[in-house]
């Protein structure tokens, strides 16, 4: 079963702001990246989270650059 959700362009743009911000934060802060890895008991890395955030942002039509 597939569900289609349609967002207004302005709402989609707003929804991309948080994942883009977290992606940027993890990219520029080794403390945040290390903390995330400790929080997940080493099962997930900041790079993996950033990739997921990038894909999510891309689906919403935002900037999906990992190195932004």
N, C-alpha and C positions, 0 to 999 in steps of 0.2 A: 504494500500500500504506500503510495506516494502522496504527500500533502504539499500543496503549493501555497506559499505565503507571499503576499505582495505587500511591499512597503512603499509608501510615498518617498520620493527621492530625498526630500529634506529629512525625513525620519531615518532613512538608511544612512545618510551622511552623519547624522547625530550618533547613530549606533556604532559607527566606525571609530569614533573619537577615543573611547576607552581602550579598545584593543590596540589601537595605534600608539596610545600613550604608554601602555604597559610594555609593548614591544620596544619602544624607544628607551624606556627606563631600564629594561633588562639588558639592552645593547650597550648602554652607556654606564651602567653601574655594576661593577663586579661584585660589590657587596650584595646587591639585590639578587643577582644571578646565583651567587653562592648560597644565599639564604633560601632561595627557592629549592635548590638541590637538596639542602639539609631538610627542609620542610617535607619534601617528598621521599625522604630517607634514601636518596640517591637513585631512586627508580626512574626519575625524569630529570632532564636537564633544561636549563633556560633556553638552550638552542631548540629543543623539541617544542617547548611552549611557544617560543617566538614563531616557529614554523606553523604551528596550529593557529596562532593569532593572525599570522599573515594570510593563511587560507581563509579564515573566517572573514577578515577584512575584505579580501578579494571578492568573496561571495556577496558582500554588501556593496560592492562597487567602489571601495576606498583604495587608498595607496597600500599595496601589499609588499613593499620593499623590506626585506629583512635587515638591511644595513642602514635604514633611515634613522 
